[in-house]
Amino acid sequence: MGKLIFEKQVKGSNHFSLPKENLDVDIKIPEDLIRTEDLGLPELSEVEMVRHFTDLSHKAYGVDDGIYPLGSCTMKYNPKINEWAARLSGFSALHPYQAEETVQGALKLMYELDEMLCEICGMDNFSLQPAAGAHGELAGVMMIKAYHNKRQDFKRTKMMVPDSAHGTNPATANVVGYDVVEIKSNDLGLVDIDDLQAKMNDEIAGLMLTNPNTLGLFEEDIQEIADIVHTGGGLLYYDGANLNPIMGICRPGDMGFDVVHLNLHKTFSTPHGGGGPGSGAVGVKKHLAEFLPVPVVAYDEGTYCFNYDLPYSIGKVKSFYGNFGVFLKAYTYIKSLGRLGIIEAAQQAVLNANYLRHHLRENYYIPYDRLCKHEFVATAKYQMDANNVTTLDIAKRLIDYGYHPPTVYFPLIVKEAMMFEPVETESKARLDDLLAVLNTIAKEAEDNPELVKNAPYTATRRIDEVTAARKPIVKWEEG
């Protein structure tokens, strides 16, 4: 492990001097704003500072380094043309307080992105305002609540969520004020229709569903599911985290969903991770359009403008209009691929996932070993039964071979889960390399289990991950 930046400092190495100017400026700085103590920054020359951060960048792992098979996260390659577009000065130099007539290009882009997302998802209107996936969920469920409240249907205080759902789904429902009703999965890993039917009543506001679900399986009974929810007076919410394998092929709106959020920073290839930036665009059918966050972008007599005239809107959910740089990248991605390219990307994502699943089944247990979409779940059952080698052990050993581990221990309904999503941008050669490493680790777990149990050896050794997450040390302290 390299030295920390404070350990590298050399006192006096970053001193500088500025020319003294006689400025006739009468500025009175309040006493409480004048710094009285040293700022405490490390003292390094410019060249050593650049080398330090360059060295740190080499220790990180991202989609530009190699395959990043995080199930449920869609960590696809970010085309560099997206970054070029986002840096165009005509966009990057804009300020959100500018007059509408001076930002017509930006408003047109937002308007057209809205239209494209509506077409891809089968929705009637979109808001680009939410800042991330869970934020889009929040806006979507708030609109569901606003819909029921406007109808004076205050008895609906519960939201149904499948047991395989993303953890943000029940959390979002709870934040909006709903009690969560869990819907069980059947033996095929799909929504148990009988359980859904038994729990649907006049207290249910809706169902939050991902399709394909978090096992990577398409909900074959989606139209029946929609009928049950709608007949009972509820609404159907689509978690768009798993849109990647169906985009351009089938649309949530045609399945019966009333509201959908998308992760532009996943499905539409803009960088994410480390807390952002993201974009959780949320789309609705016509009967929910009046509840969208304001403002929405409108087109009136040849001019693009912000429309705040939505009396039943849930209000603003973010300052200004959303993460505009992310819109630019998603817009560029969709325009670059076009209709046929979007379809091909989805098809390739499905092909890659099934290729990986098929070739892993000999050495790893696949609990739902059938045609999947973009992702699938394998487990360390064989390794656990033989030598008590866990999924975490295998994930840590992958690091020694230069690979980022898949999502582990999710979904919760599968014991020792490893969730793989290879995405469409990985080649067969890359997938074959990953397969070879995973099969090598399976052999190690059989012949020398202690080697795997004590991994990794080439990175930071095992830590108490729970404590590290709950009590992070985020600043350097001497000694």
N, C-alpha and C positions, 0 to 999 in steps of 0.2 A: 504493500500500500504506500502511495506517495505521501510526501509531506503535505500538511495543511498549509494554507496560504500564510497564516500568521507565523508558522515555523520557518517559512522561506524568507521572511522579510529581512532587509538590511537597513538599519537606521540611517536616515539621511539620503537614501537612494532615489527618492522621488521629490526632492526639493525643486522648486521652480521659482522664478521671479517674474513679475509683471512690471511693465513700465509705469512709472508714476505720472499720472495725469492730473492736471489742475481742473477738475470738473466743478463747474459752478452749479451744483445741484443741492438744493436744500431738502434733504430727506432725513426725517427724524424717525429712527427705528426705536420702537418701544423697548424699554429695558428688559422686559420679560421674554423678548424674542432674540436677544443677543446671546450667542453661545459663550459660555464662560469656561467650558472644559474642552479638551482636545477631542476631536471627532472619533478617534480610536480606530482609524482605518489602517490596514497593513501597509508598510512602506516597501514598495517594490518599484523597480524601474518599469517603464512601459514594456520593454521586450520580455522581461521576466513575468509580468502580469499576463501578457498574451500567451506565453508558453504554458503558464499555469492553467488557464482556462481551455487551451487547446488540449492539454493533457487530460483534463477532466472530461472533455467531450469524447475522448477515446475510451473512457471507462463506461460511458453510457451505452445503451443498446436501443436501437430503434429500427424502423422499417427500412431505413437506408443501409443498415448493417447486414440484415439477413431476415429470414422468415420469422414472423412474430405471431404464432398460432393461437392467440388468445381467443378461446371460444366466447361468443356473445359480445365481442368487442369490435370485430371487423377492422383489424389493423392492416388495411391495404396500403399499397404504395401510394405516395402522394406525388402525382406528376408535377414536374418542375414548371411546366407552363402555367399551372395554377398559381404558383408563387410569383411568377413574372406578372401575371395579370393583377394580382393583389397589390403589387408594388408600383403599378402605373401611377404617375404623379397626379393625373387627373382624378383618380380615386383616393389615393393614400393621403393627399393633402387637403381633402375636404374636411369641413367642420360641421357638426350636426346642427349648429345654430344658423347656418347659412340660409338665406331666403330660398324658397322652393324653386324660383325661376333660375337660380344659379346652379342647381344640382339636378337638372332634368335627366342627365345621363345616369346618375346613380338611382334615381327614382324609377327610370325605365327598366334598369337591370332588376331591381327588386320586384317590379310589376311582372316582368317576364319570367323571373324565377318562380314567383307565385303561380303563374299559369302552367309552367312546366311541371311543377310538383303536383298541381291539381290533376294534370293529365296522367302522370305516373301513378298516382295513388287513387284516382277516381273520386276526388273530393271537389267541392265547389269553390272554396275559398281557403287561403292560407294566411297565417301570421308568421313572420320571420323573427318576431321579437324575442322569444325565449332564448336564454343563453346556453342551454345544455339540454341533454336528454331528459333528466329528471325535472328540469324546469319546464320543458315542454309537456311532460306528464302533468305537472301541477296545473298549468294553464288549461289543459284538456279536461281534467277532472273538475276544475273550477267552473268550466263552461257547462259540464254536465249538471253540476249542482245549480248553476244559475238557471238552466233550462227547467229543472223540476221546481225551483222556487217560483219562477214566473207563472207556472201552472198551478201554484198553490199546493203542490204535492209535497208537503213538508214531512210526510210520513216516511219517505225514502231516506233512510239514515245509514244504509249498509251498502258496501261495495264488494262484489265477488272477485276473487283473485285465485287463479289456479295454484296448486302446491308447487308447481315447477317454475313459477314466475320469477322474473328479476326481482331482487330485493327492494328495488326502488318502488315497485308497484304497490305493495301493502303500505310502505312508508308514505308514499304520496297520498294514497287514499286517507290515511290516518291524519296527515297534516291538514287536509281539506275538511276534516271533521267526520269522516265516515268510519264506521266500525267495519272491520274486514271479515268477510265470510270466505273461508278456504274451500275451493273446489278440488276434489281429488282427481288424480290421474288414473286411467285404467291400465290393464296389463300391456297395452300397446304403447303406453307413454303419452296418450292423448287425453283430452278432457273426458271425464266420465259423464256421459249424457244423463244417466239416471241420477247421479248426485247433483248435477246442475239443475235438472228438472225439479228435484225434491226441495232444493234450497231457493228456487226462484219464487218470490212472493211480492206483495205490494210494499214491502219495506226495502226492496233492492233498487238502488239507483242505477246500477249497471254492472258490466263485467269488463275487467281489464285483461286483455288477451294479447299474446304474441303469436303470430303465425307466419312462418314456422315457429314452433315453440322452442323453449330453451334446450330441448334434446335434439334440436335440428329436424324435427318431424313436422310435416304439414298436417294441420288439423283437417282431416278428411270430412268431418261432419260440420264444417264451419257454417253452412247455410242453416242446418238444423239448430245449431247453437244460437245463431242470430235470431231465428224465429222464436226460440224459447225466451230469449231476453226481451225482444221487442213485444211479443204477445203479453209478457208480464209487465209491460210499461217501462222497462229499463232501456238503457242505451249501451252500445257496444264500443269500447275504447281499444284502439290498436296501438300497441307498443312497437314503434318502428325500428327497434334495434336490430331486428332480423329481416329487414326488407331486402338486403343485398341479393339473396338467391331468387327472388321473385320479381324484382323490378323490371318493368317492361313486359312481363309475361302475364301476371295477374295482378289485380288491384284490390286493395283493402276495401275501397268503397263498393266494389262489385260483390264483395263477400258479405256485405251487410254492416260494415263498421260505420259509425256515425262521426267519430273523431279519431284522428291519427296524429301522433307526433313522429317526427323523423330526426335522426341524428345526422345532420349534414356533415358532421366531422367524422362519421363512420362510413355510411353508405356512399356518400358523394366525395370521398377521398380528400378531406382536408385534415391537416395534422391534429391530433388530440393526445391527451395524456398529460400528466403533471398538473392537472387542475384547469386546463383550458388552453386556448379559447375553444369554444364549441358553439353549436347552434342547434336548438331543439325546436325547429319549425313545427307548427301545429296547424293541421288542416281540418276542416269540418264540412259536413253536408249543409245544404241550404237552411235547414231548420235550426242550425246552431250558429249561423253566420252573424246574427245580431249580438252574439255574446263575445265575439273575438276581442282580443286586446286592441286598444287604440294606440296610435293611429294605424289604419290600413292604407295601403297605397292605392289610389284610384286614378282613372284616366278620364278626363273630362274636356271635350272640345279641343283635342290636340295637345293637352297639357297634363302632365303627371302631377299629382298633389297628394297631400296627406289628408285623409278623411277621419275626423274625430266624431262625426255625427252618428254614433252608435249608442243610443240611450241605455241599452241593456248590457253594454260591454262590461267585462270583468275588470276593466281599467288597464293601466299600464302594468306590465310585469317586469320591465327592465327600463333603465334610463335610456332615453333617446329611442332608437329603432332596432336594436339588436347588434350582433357582432358583424359589422358590414364586411370586413375582410374575409370572413368565412363564406358569406353569400357569394362574393366574387369568385372564390375558389370552386364552390359547388356549381355555380353558373358556368364557369369555364369547363369543368369536368363534363357536365351534361352536354354542352355545345360541342365539345371535342368528340365525344362518343356518338352522339346522335341516337336516333331511335333504335337502329339495328345494333349499335355498339353497346347500348345499355342492356339489351337482351342478351347479347353474347357474353357480356361480363357476368350476368346472373347465371347463365348456363355453365360457364367455366368454373364459377365458384362451386356449383353443385357437383360438377365432374371431379374437381380436385378433392372435395371432401369425401366423396364416395371411393375414390382411388386410395386415399389414405386409410379409410375405414376398412376396405377390403384387404389391404396388405398388412394391417395390424392385428387382424383377428386371430392369427395363429399364436401370437405371444402375449396378447392382452385380451381381457374379457370385454366384450361389447354387449352390454345389457339389452340394447334395442338394435339388434344386428339386421337392419333392413334399410331399404333406400332412404337416405337422409337428404337434406337440402344442403345448406352451407356449412353445417357443423355436425359433430356427433360426439357422443360420450363413450370413452373407454375407461377401464378401471384397472387397478393393481390387484384385483382379486386373486389371480394365479400366484403372484409374487407374495401376497399377504398370507395365503394359505400354505405356501411352501416354506418361506423363510422369514415371514413377518416384515417384508420390505414394503413400505407404504408408498402411496402416491406422492407424498412430499419428498421421500427419498429419491424417487425417480425424477421428479422435477428438479431437485438440486443437482443430481448427477448430469442432467442435460446441460446445465451451465458449464460444466467442465469440458463439454464438447463444443462449446461456442453457440449454443442455441438458447433462445428465450423459452422458458417452459410454457405449456398451455395453461389455461385456467384450471385451477385445482379445487376440489371439494365443492363444486357447483355443477349442476343444481343439487340441492340438498337431498332430493329424493333418491339419489344414487350414491351408494356407499363407495368411498375412495374414488370419486369421479375425477377424470381428466377430460377436459372439454377442448376439442381441437377445432379450429376454424382456419384452414389454410388460405382462404380467399383466392380470388381469380388471378391475382397478379403473380402467383408463384408458379414456376415452371415445373415440368415433370422431373427434371434433374434435381431441383431443390427438394422436391418431395421425396425423391429416392434417397437423397442424402439423409434427410430427417428420419426416414424409415430405417435406414441402415443403423443409425445411431440408437434409435429406440429399441431395435432388435438386439443390438449389442448390449444395451443396458439390461434387457431382459435376461440375456445370457449371464451377465455379471451377477445379477440378482440370484441366479440359480447356482453359480459356481463359487462366487465370493461375495455373499450378501453384505458383509461388513464394509466392503469397499463402497457399496452404494449407500449404505446407512450413514456413512460419515461424510458423504459429499456435501458441498463442493470443496475442491482442493485448489481451484484456480481463481477463486473470488472470495469475498468476505465469508467467513465460516458461519455456521449456524448461529442464529441469534434468537432471542425471545421475541418473536414477531408480534405477539399480542401486546406486550409491554411497549415495544418500539412504536407500534401504531397509536397506542393510547397515551403514551408519555414520550413523544419524540423530543430529541435534543436537537434544536435547530440553529444553535449558535455556538461558536467556538469559545471555550473558556480555558484560560491558561492553567496548566497544572492538572 
